Amino acid sequence: MSERIPYTAQPDLQADCGSCFGLCCVALPFSRSSDFPEDKSAGTPCGNLQEDFRCGIHQRLRDQGYNGCTVFDCFGAGQKVSQVTFKGVSWREEPDSARAMYEVFPVVRQLQELLKYIAQALDLPAAGPVHRELRRAYERLDALTGDTAETLLAVDVDARRGEVNPLLLRASELARAAVPGRKKNHRGAHLMGARLRGAKLRGASLRGALLVAADLSGADLRDADLIGADMRDTNLCGADLRGALFLTQLQLNAARGDARTKVPDTLSHPSHWTA
């Protein structure tokens, strides 16, 4: 019998830039800042986008000041909108579809992010009591992401998120219940720039916490719930994030770490982290 593929490893949840029409490089706006060297309006192709929809400076993005591009993850929305919603016909081939394509992309990205979280919960053995409901939620959302552009543009993403969040919270509680001792609750906490070096946060709730530029070097974040935590420029050098719940590659990409930082097996050390 073949081994079951983890839900989080499903190809539909991974960005496949080769099957996308460069949607993140066209549909989304950005402003001149520490993340981008210039302004770009929504619906305007980035100057680095090539005719084959590839980035001309992909290997030099950080050197050229495009840090924001290196921390973006569409969770597979790009190829789904390009190949499923618009049947493989690009905005260059059919200019009249461009506006709808650009508007659908961020909607599908949010739905794909929800699917990614549900997938992580389904991969948690301890969350077994809610797996049935999670699978139903996953199937409904997955079917929705394959619907027409008109249907997707009418989706109330907040309402969909409201349906899924209680299931994710229950999965988190079940998984963290196995962690010994009292778990700290920093849900939604404003910890920007906080000095938390070496903090004992195993099994803690950091759901939606503001951790921008916080010092979590050497912190124990095993089995901590990090869903929605803002980890831009968070110092994770030497931190232990094994088993962290709902942690995404996007969050790691936005943070700072080093070779000593321990991350879940399903994620990887960003290339810009120090050795």
Backbone torsions as a table, in degrees:
resi	resn	phi	psi	omega
1	MET	NA	131.1	-179.0
2	SER	-73.1	150.0	-178.7
3	GLU	-74.0	139.0	-179.0
4	ARG	-67.6	134.3	177.1
5	ILE	-76.7	128.4	179.2
6	PRO	-56.4	145.2	179.1
7	TYR	-56.7	-39.5	-177.7
8	THR	-67.7	-14.8	-179.9
9	ALA	-93.4	2.3	-179.5
10	GLN	-60.6	131.4	-178.1
11	PRO	-55.8	-33.5	-178.0
12	ASP	-63.8	-16.9	-178.4
13	LEU	-100.1	2.3	179.9
14	GLN	-110.4	137.5	178.5
15	ALA	-64.8	132.2	177.2
16	ASP	-124.8	86.4	-173.9
17	CYS	-62.1	-27.1	179.9
18	GLY	-68.7	-16.8	179.9
19	SER	-108.9	13.5	-177.0
20	CYS	-115.3	153.9	179.3
21	PHE	-92.3	34.5	178.6
22	GLY	63.0	34.7	-171.9
23	LEU	-62.8	-38.0	179.2
24	CYS	-66.8	-24.1	-179.3
25	CYS	-86.0	-7.3	-178.0
26	VAL	-121.2	-51.9	-171.9
27	ALA	-67.8	-35.4	-172.0
28	LEU	-92.6	142.6	177.5
29	PRO	-90.2	161.7	168.8
30	PHE	-150.0	157.4	-177.3
31	SER	-119.1	150.1	179.3
32	ARG	-60.3	123.8	-176.0
33	SER	-166.6	-164.9	176.8
34	SER	-69.6	-15.1	-179.4
35	ASP	-96.8	-22.3	-178.2
36	PHE	-142.2	145.1	-177.5
37	PRO	-87.0	-3.3	-177.0
38	GLU	-157.1	173.1	176.6
39	ASP	-91.7	146.6	172.8
40	LYS	-146.2	130.9	179.9
41	SER	-86.8	157.1	178.1
42	ALA	-61.8	136.8	178.7
43	GLY	87.7	-1.5	177.5
44	THR	-105.2	124.8	-179.6
45	PRO	-62.3	137.7	174.5
46	CYS	-61.6	144.8	-178.9
47	GLY	-64.4	-15.6	-179.4
48	ASN	-93.4	-1.9	-179.1
49	LEU	-77.7	127.0	-177.8
50	GLN	-90.8	172.8	-178.4
51	GLU	-62.5	-27.6	179.5
52	ASP	-89.6	13.0	178.7
53	PHE	70.0	14.9	175.9
54	ARG	-96.2	158.7	178.1
55	CYS	-84.5	128.9	-178.1
56	GLY	-74.7	-14.4	-179.9
57	ILE	-126.5	30.0	-174.4
58	HIS	-52.2	-40.7	-177.9
59	GLN	-78.9	-8.5	-176.5
60	ARG	-124.9	20.8	-174.4
61	LEU	-56.2	-48.2	-178.9
62	ARG	-66.9	-38.9	178.7
63	ASP	-63.1	-31.0	-178.7
64	GLN	-91.7	2.5	176.5
65	GLY	92.0	8.3	-179.2
66	TYR	-96.9	54.4	179.4
67	ASN	-59.9	-35.4	-177.9
68	GLY	-60.3	-32.4	179.5
69	CYS	-68.8	-32.5	-175.1
70	THR	-76.4	-12.2	-179.9
71	VAL	-110.1	7.7	-178.5
72	PHE	-89.7	143.4	176.1
73	ASP	-141.8	125.0	-179.9
74	CYS	-90.7	-4.3	179.9
75	PHE	58.1	27.4	178.4
76	GLY	91.8	3.1	-178.5
77	ALA	-67.5	-34.6	-176.2
78	GLY	-58.6	-51.7	-179.0
79	GLN	-72.2	-28.7	-179.4
80	LYS	-69.1	-43.6	178.2
81	VAL	-66.4	-41.6	-177.2
82	SER	-68.1	-46.6	-171.4
83	GLN	-96.4	-26.2	-177.4
84	VAL	-101.4	-59.4	-176.9
85	THR	-61.7	-44.4	-175.7
86	PHE	-110.8	20.4	167.4
87	LYS	53.6	31.1	176.2
88	GLY	77.5	13.0	178.7
89	VAL	-104.8	116.8	-172.3
90	SER	-77.7	167.4	177.4
91	TRP	-69.4	-18.9	175.0
92	ARG	-78.0	-38.4	179.8
93	GLU	-73.6	-34.3	-177.3
94	GLU	-132.8	79.9	-176.7
95	PRO	-55.3	-29.1	-178.6
96	ASP	-67.1	-18.4	179.8
97	SER	-90.3	-8.0	-171.8
98	ALA	-57.0	-50.1	-175.3
99	ARG	-60.3	-45.9	179.5
100	ALA	-63.4	-39.6	180.0
101	MET	-62.2	-43.7	-179.9
102	TYR	-66.4	-34.1	-179.5
103	GLU	-77.3	-33.0	179.9
104	VAL	-72.6	-36.2	-174.7
105	PHE	-52.5	-52.4	-179.7
106	PRO	-65.8	-27.4	177.3
107	VAL	-67.5	-48.9	-179.1
108	VAL	-66.2	-35.0	177.8
109	ARG	-59.7	-42.8	179.0
110	GLN	-65.5	-38.7	178.5
111	LEU	-67.7	-38.8	178.3
112	GLN	-66.1	-35.3	176.5
113	GLU	-64.0	-41.1	175.9
114	LEU	-62.3	-41.4	177.8
115	LEU	-61.4	-38.0	179.7
116	LYS	-63.4	-42.7	178.7
117	TYR	-65.4	-42.8	178.4
118	ILE	-61.8	-40.5	178.9
119	ALA	-60.4	-41.6	178.7
120	GLN	-63.4	-40.5	179.0
121	ALA	-65.8	-36.8	179.0
122	LEU	-69.2	-20.7	177.9
123	ASP	-88.4	1.1	178.4
124	LEU	-94.5	109.5	179.4
125	PRO	-55.9	-37.3	-177.1
126	ALA	-66.7	-19.8	-179.1
127	ALA	-88.5	15.3	-179.5
128	GLY	-47.0	-42.0	-178.5
129	PRO	-58.9	-21.0	179.8
130	VAL	-113.5	7.4	-178.3
131	HIS	-61.7	-37.8	-178.6
132	ARG	-62.1	-46.3	179.0
133	GLU	-67.0	-37.0	178.7
134	LEU	-64.4	-41.0	178.9
135	ARG	-63.1	-40.5	178.3
136	ARG	-63.4	-42.6	179.0
137	ALA	-63.2	-40.9	179.5
138	TYR	-62.4	-46.6	-178.5
139	GLU	-62.8	-40.2	179.5
140	ARG	-65.1	-45.9	-178.5
141	LEU	-68.1	-41.0	-179.6
142	ASP	-62.2	-40.9	177.7
143	ALA	-64.5	-38.7	-179.2
144	LEU	-64.1	-39.7	-178.8
145	THR	-65.8	-16.1	178.3
146	GLY	-98.0	8.0	-177.7
147	ASP	-82.3	-175.2	-176.6
148	THR	-74.5	162.7	178.5
149	ALA	-60.5	-40.7	-179.7
150	GLU	-60.8	-43.5	179.1
151	THR	-65.0	-43.9	-177.9
152	LEU	-65.2	-37.4	179.8
153	LEU	-68.6	-19.2	179.6
154	ALA	-93.4	-1.6	-176.8
155	VAL	-69.4	134.8	172.7
156	ASP	-91.8	94.3	-175.0
157	VAL	-63.3	-38.2	179.4
158	ASP	-61.8	-39.1	178.9
159	ALA	-66.2	-40.6	177.8
160	ARG	-64.2	-41.0	178.3
161	ARG	-65.0	-37.1	178.7
162	GLY	-65.0	-29.0	177.8
163	GLU	-74.8	-34.8	-174.7
164	VAL	-85.8	-35.8	-173.8
165	ASN	-53.8	-43.4	178.7
166	PRO	-59.7	-35.3	178.7
167	LEU	-68.7	-41.3	179.3
168	LEU	-66.7	-38.8	178.4
169	LEU	-64.5	-41.9	178.8
170	ARG	-64.8	-40.3	177.7
171	ALA	-62.4	-40.3	178.5
172	SER	-63.4	-44.7	-179.4
173	GLU	-62.7	-41.0	179.7
174	LEU	-65.9	-41.7	-178.7
175	ALA	-69.8	-39.6	-176.9
176	ARG	-80.4	-13.4	179.9
177	ALA	-63.8	-24.3	-179.2
178	ALA	-79.2	-12.2	179.3
179	VAL	-76.7	125.5	-177.7
180	PRO	-67.8	151.2	176.1
181	GLY	85.0	176.3	-179.6
182	ARG	-79.2	129.3	-178.1
183	LYS	-92.7	136.5	179.7
184	LYS	-76.5	144.8	-179.3
185	ASN	-115.2	106.0	176.7
186	HIS	-118.0	32.0	-178.5
187	ARG	-59.9	123.2	178.5
188	GLY	68.8	12.5	-176.0
189	ALA	-70.7	146.2	175.6
190	HIS	-92.3	98.9	-175.9
191	LEU	-119.9	31.1	-179.9
192	MET	-61.5	122.4	179.7
193	GLY	72.3	8.6	-177.0
194	ALA	-64.3	145.4	178.0
195	ARG	-94.3	98.7	-175.9
196	LEU	-123.4	31.5	-179.2
197	ARG	-57.5	126.0	177.9
198	GLY	70.7	15.3	-176.7
199	ALA	-63.4	143.0	178.3
200	LYS	-91.7	95.2	-174.4
201	LEU	-122.6	26.3	179.5
202	ARG	-64.0	128.5	178.9
203	GLY	73.5	8.3	-178.2
204	ALA	-74.4	159.3	172.6
205	SER	-99.6	117.5	175.5
206	LEU	-121.8	29.3	-178.6
207	ARG	-59.0	121.1	177.1
208	GLY	69.0	13.5	-178.4
209	ALA	-72.2	146.2	176.7
210	LEU	-90.8	104.5	-175.4
211	LEU	-114.8	22.1	-178.5
212	VAL	-58.6	124.3	177.8
213	ALA	59.9	17.7	176.5
214	ALA	-73.7	149.2	178.0
215	ASP	-96.5	100.8	177.5
216	LEU	-112.5	25.2	-179.7
217	SER	-61.9	133.9	179.3
218	GLY	70.9	7.5	-177.7
219	ALA	-75.6	149.6	175.6
220	ASP	-94.3	102.6	-178.1
221	LEU	-113.2	21.0	178.2
222	ARG	-59.9	134.1	175.8
223	ASP	62.4	14.3	177.5
224	ALA	-78.5	146.4	178.5
225	ASP	-88.9	114.0	-175.9
226	LEU	-116.0	20.4	-178.1
227	ILE	-60.5	126.4	177.0
228	GLY	72.4	4.7	-179.9
229	ALA	-69.9	135.2	179.1
230	ASP	-86.0	106.9	-173.0
231	MET	-112.8	29.9	177.0
232	ARG	-65.6	123.8	178.6
233	ASP	62.3	18.6	175.9
234	THR	-69.6	133.5	179.8
235	ASN	-83.6	108.9	-179.9
236	LEU	-111.4	16.7	-178.8
237	CYS	-58.3	123.5	178.6
238	GLY	74.4	3.0	-179.2
239	ALA	-77.1	156.8	179.4
240	ASP	-113.2	108.4	-178.3
241	LEU	-112.0	18.8	179.3
242	ARG	-61.6	131.8	180.0
243	GLY	76.8	5.0	179.4
244	ALA	-58.4	135.9	-174.8
245	LEU	-87.9	131.7	175.0
246	PHE	62.7	20.9	174.1
247	LEU	-73.9	137.2	-179.6
248	THR	-116.0	160.6	176.6
249	GLN	-62.7	-32.7	178.0
250	LEU	-58.8	-44.0	179.5
251	GLN	-64.0	-42.3	178.1
252	LEU	-64.6	-40.7	-179.6
253	ASN	-61.9	-32.1	-178.1
254	ALA	-80.6	-16.9	-176.7
255	ALA	-95.1	178.1	174.9
256	ARG	-113.6	138.8	179.5
257	GLY	-152.3	-173.0	177.9
258	ASP	-149.0	-173.2	-176.4
259	ALA	-63.9	-21.1	-179.1
260	ARG	-82.9	-14.8	-178.6
261	THR	-68.6	127.0	179.8
262	LYS	-98.9	126.0	-177.8
263	VAL	-123.1	161.3	178.1
264	PRO	-57.5	152.3	-178.1
265	ASP	-60.4	-26.4	-176.8
266	THR	-81.2	-7.1	-179.0
267	LEU	-118.6	171.2	-177.7
268	SER	-136.1	159.9	176.7
269	HIS	-69.6	124.9	176.6
270	PRO	-59.6	148.3	-176.7
271	SER	-65.2	-23.3	-177.3
272	HIS	-87.0	-4.5	176.8
273	TRP	-67.7	151.7	-178.5
274	THR	-74.8	153.7	-178.9
275	ALA	-72.7	NA	NA
